[in-house]
Amino acid sequence: MPSTRPPRESSPVAASAPRVIAVVPTFHPDDGVVGRLRDLARQVDRVIVVDDGSGPSADAALADAAASGIEVHRLERNSGIAAALNTGVRVALDDGADYVVNVDQDTDLPEDYVGIALGIFARANAVTRLGIVAVDAVNGAPALPTWVSPEGFGLVPYEAARFGTATVHVSFGPLAEVAPDLPVAAGGWAPKELAEACRALLADPDLYQAQISAVLRAAETYTWDRTAELLVSAYRQVLSRPRR
């Protein structure tokens, strides 16, 4: 998440190297958490762990993390993940973070994840510095989750494209139906394949814009009327089949 505080006065060198701090909430962490935290520390300027009242069971893991240079904060009682995240984010912002990366205790990020994310974020909106933005509606249909549709209607590729941000997803499955015929699509969900697709877009501004345009063209076909027609057609096909 980006900082909401006004930009700090900085030199051109500092501006090209934003301060990135990771916040990791833990609760009864396993033995592998220290290794994951060390890997994460290679990508950011500082890692802050906020343990959510695990008690003595986490003493060994958290002591190892602290010995590795990870900053550890321990809440006296279990207060919920939101409280743990808020605690860590406050510490990060007080330390002048330009970006705060929230990561789960069992997350193992690709080694270039943060660098790629910063590159995409820089392209998203260089003026307002907004990252993830969700529109209210796409073609009149609600894009945000509601009590009617927990997943919303517009879906992330449409929401991002409306604000000039390209997205990458796989060339199969539901997202391929939502945004087909994209110039760049990953062949699978492996982090390496997704990272390669991201690199291709970031390296070619024309290709980046073509990706956005392809999603916007697909979005124009997504309307409530068309959805209703396809749904009725699917029901008719099912009902027309002989019963077994």
Buried (B, 14 or more C-beta within 10 A) or exposed (E): BBBEEEEEEBEEEEEEEBBBBBBBBBBBBEEEBBEBBBBBBEBBBBBBBBBBBBEEEBEEBBEBBEEEEBBBBBBEEBBEBEBBBBBBBBBBBEBEBBBBBBBEBEBBBBEBBBEBBBBBBEBBBEEEBEBEBBBEEBBEBBBEEEEEEEEBBBBBBBBBBBBEBBBBBBBEEEBBEBBBEBBBBBEEEEBEBBBBBBBBBBEBEEBBBBBBBBBBEBBEEBBEEEEEEEEEEEEEEEEEEEEE
